[in-house]
């Protein structure tokens, strides 16, 4: 697949664009700062904010005042189409004269449109390849957004998304730490904890489930494999003096093969689950399997009921999935899963007597 990514890079090669990646990070950071009118932003504060953002995203920081001063000049100019209304008040502080202004609200330029359209067209040449199936939704989203930007028409493709999720700012830094096999300190506060705890972790994998992101990594203190929700992370920083450790037996390609969701520990057993779906739910279960291992065992043509089998870990996400079907799905085996469901239904009944 290297040739595929090489072609994408040749079209969107950032070194051939007037803006570098680091500059874009700085401009976006300055934009976020100047939009926040609850603070009075000095040049030193903008320098610190840009340095911190670059360290989080690229692992580099400590930029100069001169660099940020040039960034402010560039954002004020029309070179990139920003024409940002940046003003200095009290001869010390920076802000936008227009409180509603943001560089992210600017429409695509004709050059931007043509470049992205070329990339989308090139990507569609690979739609017959197996690996394209995982990218097709991204390409469709790009193409639809281009049409919206160009013609101001309403979108015709609506993807599930939640841009307000807490912790998304850690995605790119964590990706870089994982790719570089770099140990990190994770400052984490679970829903059940009253205080933030710091763990030294070798990070392995970023996992998304139902629009929520999780980090998998091994805690150095006890060798335990942790699953940490990004929206519960309070901060991350590199642990430069620690050596990256591979977890024995962990393979990110197969770890979630027998899992619905993200919860998997030594205490969550693997089971062969048989369940019955009534005539109303059976078509939905059959067309959208609960798990890749799902198979039909029996089909009653008279009642429309179908008995399915899956081989999965019995975790909280599994039970939540079964409960989502209400009375339309009934677990038949194993007995441990039947008992758990029975206990949960009894507790629910107390709420709705």
N, C-alpha and C positions, 0 to 999 in steps of 0.2 A: 504493500500500500504506500510505500515511500513516494512513488512517482505521483500519486494522487495529491499528497500533501505538498509536494514540491510545486505542482501546478497551482495550487491555491496560493502558496506563498509568493509565487512569481507575479500573480495578479495583485495581491494585497501586500506586497513587500513594503514593510513600513520604512525601510531605509530609503526607498525611492519616493516616499511621500514627504511633503513639506513639513509635517509634524512628526517628531519622534515619540515613541511610547512614553518616555519619561516626561516630555513636555506636556503630553496629554494628561498625564496623572497630575502634574503641577497645576495645569489650567483648571482641571475639574476640582482640585482641592481648593484653589483660590476662589473659584466660583461658589463652592459650598460655604466657605468662610464668609464671603461678602454678602451672601444671601441671609446669613444669620445675623440679624440686626440686634440681637440681645447682647452681643459682645462688641467692644470697640477694638477693631483690628489694627494693630501697629504692624510695621514692616517686619519686626522681629518675630511677632506672633505668626505672621504668614510664612516666614522662613521655617519656623519650627513645625508648623502644620504640614508644609510640603515635605520637609525632611522625614517626618514621621510616616507620611503616606508612602513615600518612595521606599522607606525601609520595610514597611509592611508588604508592599507589592513586589519589590525587586530585590530586597535585601541590601540596599544601598541608601545612604542618607547624607546629612551634613552638607546641604547645598549652601551657596553663598547668597548674601543680600543682593549682590549684583545680578545674579540669575533671576531672582524673584522680581527685581526692578524691571529687568528686560521683559519678563513674562507679563507684567502689568502693562507695559507699553505695547506689547504685541496684542494683548487682549483688547486694548483701547482702539487699536488700528483696525482697518478693514481687510488686512492681509488674508485672514482666514474667515472673514465674514462676521466676526464677533461684534465689532464696534461697541464694546462693552462700556456702559456709562459709569466708569470708575472715577470717583472723586475723592479728594483728600480734604478732610475738614479738621479744624483746629490745628492745621499744619502738622498733623501727626497720624491721624486715623484714616483708614480706607473703608469705603462702602460703595454700594451701587446707588446712584442718584435715583434710579427707578427701582423701588423695592420689589417689583414683580419680575425684574429681568433675571435671566439665567442663560448661559451659553447652551444649556441642554434643550432650550425651547426653540432654538433656531432651526429652520427647515433645512433639508438636504440641499446642497448646492448641485448644480447640473453636473459638475465634475464628480462629486461624491455619488450621485445617482448613477451615472454611467459606469463608474468603477464597480459599484456593488452589483449592478445589473449584469455586468460582464462576469463577475464571480459566480452569481446565481446560475447564469447560463452554462458556465463551465461545470459547475457542480452537478447539474442535471444530466450531463453526459455520462455520469457514473451511476445513474439510477438502476441499472441492471445488475450492478455488483452487490454481493451480499452485504458488505459493510455499509452500503448506502441506506439500508432500511433504518438504521439507528439515527441517521442524520436527516431523513426526509422531512420530519416535522420542523426541524430548524430551517431548512431550505424553504419550505412552504411559508413559514412565518416571515422570512426575509422577503420573499417575493410579494407577499400580501402587503407588508409594510411599505415596500417600495411603491406599490400601486396606490396606496393610501396617500403617501407623501406627494406623489406626482399629480394625482387627479382630485385629491380631497374627498374621495368617495369613502363610504363607510366600510369597515373591514368585513370580509366575507369568511374569514377563518378566525375563530376565537379559541385560543389555547388556555388551558388551566394555568393560572399563575397567581402569585401573591408577592407583589413587589415590596410589601411592608414587613416581610419577615425579618425578625431580629437575627443578627449574626451572619447575614449574607456577606458582610464586609470581610469576613474571615476566609471566604471560599478561595480567593486567589492566593493569599499568603499561605494557606494550608496546602494548596496544590503545589506551590513551589517548595515548601518544606518536604513534602512527600517525595517529589521528583528528585530532590537533592539528597534524600535520605538523611535529613537533618533532625536531630533530637530537639524537642521543644518543651517549654513549660506551659501547661494549660491551666489557666485560672478559671475554675469551674464551680458553679453553684447549681445543684440539682433542685428540683421542685420540692424535695423533702428536706433540704438542708437550709439552715438559717444563716450559714456563713459560706464564704467562698473558700474553696480549697485549691491548693496548687499541686499539680502532679507533673512529674517529669515523664514524658511519653515519647516513644518511637512511633511516629504516625505512619499508617499503612494505606488507608483508603478513605475516600469521601463517598458517602452513600446517600441517595435521595429516596425518600418514601413519602408519597402523598404530599408533595410540595414542601417537605421539611427535610433539612440536611443534617447528616450525622458524620462524625469523625470516628474511625476505628483506629485504635492504637494500643500498644502495650505499655502498661505502667511499669517503670523500672523498679519501683519499690518492691513489688511482689510478683512481677511477671504476668499480671492479670491483663487479659484483653478487655479493653473498655469500649463501650459505644456511647459517645458523647454528642448530645444535640447541640448544634451550633448556636441555637437561640438561648442556651444556658451558659455559653462561654462568655466570660467577662474580660478576657484578654489572653494573648499568647505572646511569647517571646522565645528566642532561640536559646537553647542550653548548649553553648559552644564547647563546654568542657566535658560533655557526655558523648559517649560513642553509641552510634545507632545500632540497635539490636534487632535481628530478624526473629520473629516468633516462630518457634519450631512447630511445623504442621499447619501453619496459616498460609493459605493461598487465596488471594483476593478474587481469583477467577472462579473459585468453586465454593467459597465460604458460605455464600447465601443461596446455594443451589437448592437446599431443602428448607428454605425459610420463606414465610410470608411476613414481610415487614423487615425489621432490623434487629429484633431481640433474639439473641442466641448465646446461651451459656452452657456450661456443663450440666446445669440443673434443668435445662429445657430438653426433654427427651424427644427423639425422633420416633414417629408413630405412623402406622398405616391406618388412615382414617377412612371409614365408610360413612357416608351420609346420604339421606334421602331428600330429594327436592320435589315439591308438589308440582302440579301442572302449570301453575302460574310462574314459579321461580325456575323450573327446570330449563326452559329455553335460555334464560339469562345466564345461568350457571354454565350451560353447555357452550354458548357462543363466546362467553368471557370467562375462561377457566380460572378457578381460584389459584391454581398452581400449575407449573409445567408438567407435573407428574399426573395430572388429572386424567382419569379414564372412566368410561361408562361400564358398569357391571351388569345392571339389569334395567330394562325398560318395560313399563306396564302400559300397553297401548290403550287399555280400557280406561284407566284412571289418569293417565298422563304423567304418573310419577316416574322418576328416574333415580336409580341408586348409583352414586359416584364413589370413586376411591382416589385418594391422594396420599402421598408420603411426604409428611412435613414435620417440622418441629412444633410442639404444642406450646406456643407462646401467646402473649397477650394480643398480638395482632391477629393471630389465627382465630381466637375466640371472638374478637371484635368483628371480624369478617363474617363469621357464622351468625352472630347476633344481628347483623345488618339486614339479614333476610327475614327476620321476625319468625312467625310461625310457619313460613314456607319451607324451611330447611330443618331437618332433624338429624343429629348425629346418632349413628347406630353402633359404632365401635371406634376406638377401644373403650373399655369401661371407664378408664380414668378420665377420658374426655367427656363421656356421658355424665359422670358424676360432677365434674366441674361445671358443665352447662346447667345441670339440675340445680346446683347450689346458687349459681348466678341468677337463674330465673326465679328461684324462691326469694332471693333478696330484692329482685325487681318487683315481685308481687306485693311485697310489703309497702313499696312506694305507691302502688296502684291497686289498693284492695277493692 
